[in-house]
Amino acid sequence: MPTPRTALKSELRRPLALLRRLACATALSAPAFCAATLLPLAAQAQAQAQGQAETRDDAVLIADRVYLDGRKRIIAEGNVEALQGTSRLRAARVVYDQDTEELTLEGPITLTEESDTPGGPVNTVVLADSGALDRDMRNGLLNGARMMLDQQVQIAATQLSRVEGRYSQLYKTTVSSCHVCSEDSSPLWQIRASRVVHDNVERQLYFDNAIVEIKGVPVLYLPHLRLPDPTQRRATGLLLPSIERNSLLGTGLKLPYFINIDDQRDLTLTPYISSETTTLEYRYRQAFSNGALSFSGALSKDNLRPGALRGYVEAAGKFYLPRDFELKFNVEAVGDDAYLNNYSYSDKDRLKSQVSVERAERDEWNRAALTFYHSMRTTEDNATIPSTIGDANYEKRLFPSQLGGELRLAFDLHGHFRSSDQDIDGPDTDTITDGRDVTRMTATANWLRTWTLPMGVRAEVLGGVAIDNFRTQQDSALPSSQTGVTPTTAITLRWPLQKVSASGTTQVLEPVAQIAWSGGHALDIANDESTRPELDEGNLLSLTRFASPDRRERGLRGAYGLQWSRFTPSGWQSQLVLGQVVQDHPDSAMTRSSGLQETFSDLLVAGQIQTPGGFSITARGLFDTEFQTNKAEGRAAWSFSRTYLAASYIWLGPDAVEERPDVLSEWALSGSYQVTPNWGTSANIRYDIASDSPAAAGLGITYVNECVDVALSVSRSFTSSTVVTPSTAFAFTVGLRGFSAGSAGGPIQGQCRN
């Protein structure tokens, strides 16, 4: 009778006679299903006699037919599978010799191994025609071998030698990740080598006499080459090179090299060579147990400024300190103001460096920061702008049981300093010799309490006081010290109304009204911080629309508005906000653009719509009594399937106080479209309507398949000044999939057409 297909694991003490009887019985049967455990019984008996423990795992052999050939050879035929640890072998016929502890294999052969990586378990598959392996399948030789790494990289060889389960040496090899549709066609790219060694522990591939071919045509010879295998996430070696064309710098090549120092540190060096420049870009990163930091930048010698060493540096870091404090810092510095624009590194016109220590808790906020600004605007002089700024902030919330409500206490210390040591002896309109330095201290105490009145009306009462002290230096037109006390009180009413329809659509209508009063008097101090007041839906009910205490809204004033929201079960969302501010005595520091210069402010209108199809639009504007626009902005975005589109528009009227003599009107468009699973496009443009000329534009094309990543981009900057020069930049990159550490998206299946 046929024996059921089973897997028997023998104990070390199981006698050889049992295995012999099993094999003989099954060998005489018709199509029998058998299994045996390959045990070097003589070695085990000797180990037992010496009192030594056997530590290696049993190799389990499963086949349709298993029988003994003499006393020392076990032969398995038909659907043979051998299991050893994480290795799984399949073959047509396997002969196990107990004396040599060797497996002789007849194909087709499939050897699968599973290994752990930071990204999860990865399978390595080896196909072969014939071969021989030791009992543990860690050493041996396979003929006509083909290796597949992480379903991405294919390695074909005439022979594969396994060494200690770690190294696979392949001879006369061809390596590629491209899908080949017929034997007559050549892959898009391949690497031929006399020998390739795969290190399964370090996950590296080492090539001897490597020849890179494109569609079968040799294009590059390298005597030695090392590449990471597809499972590698951080591997020392070359990254994707790129060819770049810049109208100022000519055509050049960027060849980044990544250095994996250890698990916590890495360094990337990128030489950039063209006819006009020799540049070295760099990036260093390090992780600590309590934080991380990074440095990046570039050094250049070019023909734009012959003989000068140009460059920039950026640094950023964050560290967790004792008692839940956080240390943060970022540094931005440049050798000359035109460098970032010349090399298309950034379009910033101001650089900001800052270091801060802060802690945020449920009822307390602490922060100390030091900030430095460097302006690259032609209209600003770094000596006369407040480039060095120091801040210290503390805020505490208390909940007094007897008084009820919430008590907020705050203390702010601020100072801004100019590097110029020139005193001002005239009106503050002349800033050429402006060396004014200002220090201020502000202490604030506010008490808030909320009640729910009949019909669901919410009433909030606020009362508080603020004490400001300003010290001014190097400005003879202003007093050296000013102190002011500002008492404040306000009452706010909200009436939220909700309606839910039978379909599940929810609508919320909330009218709001506020009346507020602030006392005290305006101080004789400069306006350095509150030069750009704003009115929007976020500060409609604020007690002041100024950014800093150097200006405060005073007197009696009110605000009212209406907010409407609608939500549907299908995912539609919409919102509309209307609001206006009424002031007894409008502050003279309010600019025209703020919409707060008159007793009745401009009407604030803001709205938003979101659809389940991925479309959204947001807009806001300020309109005067004749409904003429004073300020308007809008943004729309549409994301669906393979397409993303975004558009934005801004309009600002002329305002001499905000140093804008003319209308600012500008729109921008950006988008991307995945034409096919392989081809993608993107584009962007920014257009200055006021000057009727483009400001910037760009176009990108990408191609991705199972074996290559290709990206082509072109961008044009039209801005011109004494520092910024209009320029056009091209970039072209090609990457071999399977050898880019942590390739995004994993393997891509190739397809063939009939």
MARFIKOL-720203 format. One record per residue (C-alpha): residue in one letter; x, y, z. Coordinates in steps of 0.5 Angstrom, whole numbers, padded with zeros to 4 digits, always signed. Example, Ala and Ser with C-alpha at 12.3 -4.5 7.8 and 13.67 -1.06 7.14 Angstrom:
residues 2
a+0025-0009+0016s+0027-0002+0014
//
This chain:
residues 754
m+0000+0000+0000p+0003+0007-0001t+0006+0011+0005p+0003+0017+0006r+0007+0024+0005t+0010+0025+0012a+0016+0029+0015l+0020+0025+0020k+0025+0028+0025s+0030+0022+0028e+0032+0023+0034l+0040+0022+0035r+0039+0015+0038r+0035+0013+0033p+0038+0006+0030l+0040+0006+0023a+0036+0000+0022l+0030+0003+0023l+0032+0008+0017r+0034+0002+0013r+0027-0002+0014l+0023+0005+0012a+0027+0006+0006c+0027-0002+0004a+0019-0002+0005t+0018+0004+0001a+0023+0002-0005l+0018-0004-0006s+0012+0000-0006a+0008+0003-0012p+0009+0011-0013a+0011+0012-0005f+0011+0018-0001c+0017+0018+0004a+0021+0022+0008a+0027+0022+0012t+0032+0026+0016l+0039+0026+0014l+0043+0024+0020p+0051+0023+0020l+0050+0017+0025a+0057+0015+0026a+0059+0022+0027q+0053+0023+0032a+0055+0016+0035q+0062+0019+0036a+0059+0025+0039q+0055+0021+0044a+0061+0017+0046q+0065+0023+0048g+0059+0026+0051q+0059+0032+0046a+0052+0035+0044e+0050+0036+0037t+0048+0043+0036r+0046+0044+0029d+0039+0043+0026d+0037+0037+0022a+0036+0037+0015v+0029+0034+0013l+0029+0031+0006i+0022+0030+0003a+0020+0026-0003d+0016+0022-0007r+0021+0016-0007v+0026+0015-0002y+0031+0009-0002l+0038+0006+0001d+0043+0005-0004g+0048+0001+0000r+0049+0002+0007k+0051+0010+0006r+0047+0013+0001i+0040+0015+0001i+0037+0017-0006a+0031+0021-0006e+0027+0022-0013g+0021+0026-0015n+0019+0033-0012v+0025+0033-0007e+0025+0038-0002a+0030+0039+0003l+0030+0043+0009q+0035+0046+0013g+0034+0052+0018t+0032+0058+0013s+0034+0054+0007r+0029+0050+0002l+0032+0046-0003r+0028+0043-0009a+0030+0038-0014a+0029+0033-0019r+0033+0028-0015v+0038+0028-0009v+0043+0023-0007y+0046+0024+0000d+0052+0020+0002q+0053+0019+0009d+0061+0019+0009t+0062+0025+0006e+0056+0029+0008e+0054+0031+0001l+0048+0032-0003t+0049+0031-0010l+0043+0035-0014e+0040+0034-0021g+0036+0039-0024p+0032+0043-0024i+0034+0046-0018t+0031+0051-0014l+0035+0054-0007t+0031+0059-0003e+0034+0063+0003e+0030+0067+0008s+0035+0073+0011d+0033+0078+0016t+0034+0086+0014p+0032+0092+0017g+0026+0093+0012g+0024+0086+0014p+0025+0079+0011v+0028+0078+0004n+0028+0072+0000t+0034+0070-0005v+0033+0065-0010v+0038+0061-0014l+0036+0056-0020a+0041+0051-0023d+0042+0045-0027s+0046+0041-0023g+0050+0041-0017a+0053+0039-0010l+0052+0041-0003d+0054+0039+0004r+0049+0037+0009d+0048+0044+0012m+0047+0047+0005r+0052+0052+0007n+0058+0050+0002g+0058+0047-0005l+0058+0048-0013l+0052+0049-0017n+0052+0049-0025g+0048+0053-0030a+0046+0058-0024r+0041+0064-0024m+0041+0068-0017m+0035+0073-0016l+0036+0078-0010d+0030+0081-0007q+0026+0080-0014q+0030+0085-0017v+0037+0084-0019q+0038+0077-0023i+0045+0074-0024a+0046+0069-0029a+0053+0065-0029t+0056+0058-0031q+0058+0056-0024l+0056+0058-0017s+0060+0057-0011r+0057+0057-0004v+0062+0059+0002e+0060+0058+0009g+0053+0060+0007r+0055+0067+0007y+0059+0068+0000s+0056+0066-0007q+0062+0066-0012l+0059+0067-0019y+0063+0066-0025k+0062+0068-0032t+0056+0073-0030t+0051+0077-0033v+0048+0082-0028s+0041+0086-0029s+0034+0088-0027c+0031+0089-0033h+0026+0084-0036v+0028+0081-0042c+0022+0079-0047s+0026+0074-0052e+0032+0070-0052d+0034+0074-0058s+0033+0081-0055s+0038+0085-0050p+0036+0088-0044l+0036+0095-0043w+0043+0095-0039q+0047+0089-0036i+0054+0088-0033r+0058+0083-0035a+0064+0080-0030s+0069+0075-0030r+0067+0074-0023v+0061+0077-0018v+0062+0075-0010h+0055+0076-0006d+0056+0077+0001n+0050+0075+0004v+0052+0079+0011e+0054+0085+0009r+0049+0085+0003q+0054+0087-0002l+0056+0085-0009y+0063+0085-0012f+0065+0085-0019d+0072+0083-0022n+0073+0086-0030a+0066+0089-0030i+0063+0091-0037v+0057+0096-0037e+0053+0095-0043i+0047+0099-0046k+0043+0095-0051g+0048+0090-0051v+0053+0095-0053p+0059+0096-0048v+0060+0103-0045l+0064+0103-0039y+0070+0098-0037l+0072+0097-0029p+0077+0093-0027h+0073+0092-0020l+0066+0095-0018r+0062+0094-0011l+0055+0095-0011p+0050+0094-0005d+0045+0089-0006p+0037+0091-0007t+0036+0089+0001q+0041+0094+0003r+0038+0101+0006r+0045+0104+0008a+0051+0102+0004t+0057+0106+0002g+0058+0107-0005l+0056+0111-0011l+0049+0114-0011l+0045+0117-0018p+0049+0121-0022s+0046+0127-0026i+0048+0131-0032e+0046+0139-0031r+0046+0144-0035n+0046+0151-0033s+0046+0158-0037l+0051+0161-0032l+0055+0155-0030g+0055+0151-0037t+0054+0143-0037g+0057+0139-0031l+0057+0132-0028k+0055+0131-0021l+0057+0124-0018p+0055+0123-0011y+0058+0118-0006f+0055+0116+0000i+0060+0114+0006n+0056+0110+0011i+0061+0111+0017d+0057+0107+0022d+0049+0106+0024q+0049+0113+0027r+0053+0117+0022d+0054+0118+0015l+0057+0123+0010t+0055+0124+0003l+0060+0128-0002t+0058+0130-0009p+0063+0133-0014y+0060+0138-0019i+0065+0139-0025s+0063+0143-0031s+0067+0148-0035e+0065+0154-0031t+0066+0151-0024t+0069+0146-0019t+0065+0145-0013l+0064+0140-0008e+0057+0139-0004y+0057+0135+0002r+0052+0133+0007y+0054+0130+0014r+0048+0127+0019q+0049+0124+0026a+0044+0121+0030f+0045+0121+0038s+0041+0117+0043n+0037+0124+0045g+0037+0127+0038a+0040+0128+0032l+0044+0134+0027s+0046+0135+0020f+0051+0139+0016s+0050+0141+0009g+0053+0146+0004a+0058+0147-0002l+0065+0150-0004s+0066+0153-0011k+0071+0156-0015d+0068+0158-0021n+0069+0163-0027l+0063+0168-0025r+0068+0170-0019p+0075+0168-0021g+0080+0167-0015a+0074+0167-0010l+0072+0161-0006r+0065+0161-0006g+0060+0157-0001y+0054+0156+0003v+0053+0152+0010e+0046+0150+0013a+0046+0146+0020a+0040+0144+0024g+0039+0139+0030k+0034+0138+0035f+0036+0135+0042y+0032+0132+0048l+0035+0135+0055p+0033+0134+0062r+0026+0136+0065d+0023+0135+0058f+0026+0141+0055e+0028+0141+0048l+0034+0144+0044k+0033+0146+0037f+0038+0150+0032n+0039+0152+0025v+0044+0155+0022e+0044+0159+0015a+0050+0162+0012v+0053+0164+0005g+0059+0167+0002d+0056+0172-0002d+0049+0174-0004a+0049+0171-0011y+0052+0164-0009l+0045+0161-0008n+0042+0163-0014n+0047+0162-0019y+0048+0155-0017s+0040+0154-0016y+0041+0152-0009s+0035+0156-0006d+0031+0162-0008k+0031+0165-0001d+0032+0173+0000r+0034+0172+0007l+0037+0167+0011k+0035+0165+0018s+0040+0162+0024q+0037+0161+0031v+0038+0157+0037s+0033+0156+0042v+0031+0152+0048e+0024+0150+0050r+0019+0146+0054a+0011+0146+0052e+0007+0143+0058r-0001+0142+0059d-0001+0149+0063e+0006+0152+0062w+0010+0154+0056n+0018+0156+0057r+0022+0159+0051a+0029+0162+0050a+0031+0164+0043l+0037+0167+0039t+0036+0169+0032f+0040+0172+0027y+0038+0175+0020h+0042+0176+0014s+0039+0179+0008m+0040+0179+0001r+0035+0184-0002t+0038+0190-0005t+0033+0194-0002e+0036+0192+0005d+0043+0194+0009n+0045+0188+0014a+0048+0194+0018t+0041+0198+0019i+0036+0192+0020p+0035+0189+0026s+0039+0183+0025t+0040+0180+0032i+0034+0178+0036g+0033+0175+0043d+0027+0173+0046a+0025+0169+0053n+0018+0167+0054y+0014+0164+0060e+0007+0163+0060k+0003+0159+0066r-0005+0157+0066l-0008+0157+0073f-0015+0155+0075p-0017+0158+0081s-0023+0155+0085q-0026+0161+0088l-0026+0165+0082g-0027+0160+0077g-0025+0161+0070e-0018+0161+0068l-0012+0165+0069r-0006+0166+0064l+0000+0169+0067a+0006+0171+0061f+0012+0175+0061d+0016+0176+0055l+0023+0179+0054h+0025+0181+0048g+0031+0185+0044h+0033+0187+0037f+0040+0190+0035r+0043+0193+0029s+0050+0192+0028s+0051+0200+0026d+0053+0204+0031q+0050+0210+0028d+0045+0215+0032i+0039+0217+0029d+0038+0225+0030g+0032+0226+0025p+0026+0223+0023d+0025+0215+0023t+0024+0216+0016d+0032+0216+0015t+0034+0209+0016i+0041+0210+0012t+0044+0211+0019d+0039+0207+0023g+0043+0204+0029r+0037+0204+0034d+0037+0198+0039v+0031+0196+0043t+0029+0192+0049r+0023+0191+0052m+0019+0187+0057t+0012+0185+0058a+0008+0182+0063t+0001+0180+0062a-0005+0177+0067n-0011+0175+0064w-0017+0172+0067l-0023+0169+0062r-0029+0165+0064t-0035+0162+0060w-0042+0161+0061t-0048+0158+0057l-0054+0162+0057p-0061+0160+0055m-0062+0158+0048g-0055+0156+0048v-0051+0162+0047r-0044+0162+0050a-0042+0168+0053e-0034+0169+0055v-0032+0175+0059l-0024+0177+0059g-0021+0182+0064g-0013+0183+0064v-0008+0188+0065a-0001+0189+0061i+0005+0192+0063d+0010+0194+0058n+0017+0197+0059f+0021+0199+0053r+0029+0202+0053t+0031+0205+0046q+0039+0206+0045q+0042+0210+0039d+0036+0214+0037s+0036+0221+0040a+0029+0223+0037l+0026+0218+0042p+0026+0217+0050s+0031+0212+0052s+0026+0209+0057q+0018+0208+0056t+0013+0205+0061g+0006+0204+0060v+0000+0200+0063t-0006+0197+0059p-0012+0195+0062t-0017+0191+0058t-0024+0188+0058a-0028+0184+0053i-0035+0181+0052t-0036+0176+0047l-0042+0172+0045r-0043+0166+0041w-0049+0163+0039p-0048+0156+0035l-0054+0153+0031q-0054+0146+0028k-0058+0143+0024v-0058+0135+0021s-0062+0133+0015a-0065+0126+0014s-0060+0125+0009g-0054+0126+0015t-0052+0133+0012t-0050+0137+0018q-0050+0145+0018v-0047+0149+0023l-0049+0157+0023e-0045+0161+0029p-0046+0168+0029v-0041+0172+0034a-0040+0179+0037q-0035+0182+0041i-0034+0189+0045a-0028+0190+0048w-0024+0196+0051s-0017+0198+0052g-0014+0203+0056g-0007+0207+0057h-0004+0211+0052a+0001+0210+0046l+0008+0210+0048d+0013+0214+0044i+0017+0209+0041a+0019+0206+0034n+0015+0201+0031d+0020+0196+0029e+0016+0190+0030s+0008+0191+0028t+0009+0194+0021r+0005+0189+0018p-0002+0188+0021e-0007+0183+0018l-0014+0182+0019d-0016+0175+0018e-0021+0170+0020g-0016+0168+0025n-0016+0174+0029l-0023+0177+0028l-0024+0177+0035s-0017+0178+0038l-0016+0184+0042t-0010+0187+0038r-0009+0185+0031f-0001+0188+0032a+0004+0183+0032s+0008+0186+0038p+0007+0190+0044d+0010+0196+0041r+0003+0198+0038r-0003+0196+0042e-0010+0197+0039r-0014+0202+0045g-0020+0205+0046l-0027+0202+0045r-0028+0197+0039g-0032+0192+0037a-0033+0186+0032y-0038+0182+0029g-0038+0176+0024l-0042+0170+0022q-0039+0163+0021w-0043+0157+0017s-0040+0150+0016r-0043+0144+0012f-0041+0137+0012t-0045+0131+0008p-0044+0124+0009s-0041+0123+0002g-0035+0127+0004w-0037+0134+0002q-0034+0140+0007s-0036+0147+0006q-0034+0154+0010l-0036+0161+0010v-0034+0167+0014l-0036+0174+0014g-0033+0179+0019q-0032+0186+0021v-0029+0191+0026v-0031+0197+0029q-0026+0202+0032d-0028+0208+0036h-0021+0211+0034p-0017+0207+0029d-0010+0207+0030s-0005+0211+0026a+0000+0205+0025m-0006+0201+0021t-0003+0200+0014r-0008+0201+0008s-0007+0193+0006s-0009+0191+0013g-0016+0194+0012l-0017+0197+0019q-0015+0204+0018e-0023+0207+0018t-0028+0206+0023f-0031+0201+0020s-0026+0196+0017d-0026+0193+0011l-0031+0187+0010l-0027+0180+0011v-0030+0174+0007a-0026+0167+0007g-0029+0161+0005q-0027+0154+0003i-0030+0148-0001q-0027+0140+0000t-0030+0135-0005p-0029+0127-0004g-0026+0127-0011g-0020+0131-0008f-0022+0138-0010s-0021+0144-0006i-0021+0151-0006t-0019+0156-0001a-0020+0164-0002r-0020+0170+0003g-0021+0178+0001l-0022+0184+0004f-0027+0189+0001d-0028+0196+0002t-0035+0200+0003e-0036+0200-0005f-0034+0193-0005q-0027+0194-0008t-0022+0189-0007n-0016+0191-0002k-0013+0185-0001a-0015+0178-0004e-0012+0171-0005g-0014+0164-0007r-0011+0157-0008a-0015+0151-0011a-0012+0144-0012w-0015+0137-0015s-0012+0131-0014f-0015+0124-0017s-0012+0118-0020r-0006+0120-0024t-0007+0127-0024y-0005+0133-0019l-0006+0140-0020a-0005+0146-0016a-0006+0154-0017s-0006+0160-0013y-0007+0167-0014i-0005+0174-0010w-0007+0181-0011l-0004+0187-0006g-0006+0194-0007p+0000+0199-0007d+0002+0201+0000a+0007+0206+0001v+0008+0204+0009e+0009+0197+0007e+0014+0199+0002r+0010+0197-0004p+0009+0203-0009d+0005+0199-0014v+0000+0193-0015l+0002+0186-0013s-0001+0181-0018e+0001+0174-0019w-0001+0167-0020a+0002+0160-0020l+0001+0154-0023s+0004+0147-0022g+0002+0140-0023s+0004+0133-0025y+0001+0127-0029q+0002+0120-0029v+0002+0118-0037t+0003+0111-0036p+0005+0107-0030n+0012+0108-0033w+0012+0115-0036g+0010+0121-0031t+0011+0129-0032s+0011+0135-0028a+0010+0143-0029n+0010+0149-0026i+0010+0157-0027r+0009+0163-0023y+0007+0169-0027d+0007+0177-0025i+0001+0180-0028a+0003+0187-0026s+0009+0187-0030d+0006+0182-0035s+0012+0177-0035p+0014+0170-0032a+0018+0170-0026a+0019+0162-0026a+0018+0156-0030g+0020+0149-0030l+0018+0142-0033g+0020+0135-0031i+0019+0128-0034t+0021+0122-0031y+0021+0114-0034v+0021+0108-0029n+0021+0101-0030e+0023+0095-0027c+0031+0096-0028v+0032+0104-0029d+0030+0111-0027v+0031+0117-0031a+0029+0124-0030l+0030+0130-0034s+0028+0137-0031v+0029+0144-0034s+0027+0150-0030r+0028+0158-0032s+0029+0164-0027f+0027+0170-0030t+0028+0175-0024s+0034+0180-0025s+0037+0185-0020t+0044+0187-0018v+0045+0180-0014v+0040+0175-0018t+0042+0174-0025p+0036+0170-0030s+0039+0163-0031t+0036+0157-0034a+0038+0150-0031f+0037+0143-0034a+0038+0136-0030f+0039+0129-0032t+0039+0123-0028v+0039+0116-0029g+0039+0110-0024l+0040+0103-0024r+0034+0100-0020g+0036+0094-0015f+0043+0098-0014s+0040+0104-0011a+0039+0103-0003g+0032+0103-0001s+0029+0104-0008a+0022+0107-0007g+0017+0103-0009g+0020+0096-0009p+0021+0092-0015i+0017+0094-0021q+0014+0088-0026g+0016+0088-0033q+0011+0087-0038c+0012+0084-0045r+0007+0085-0051n+0005+0080-0056
//
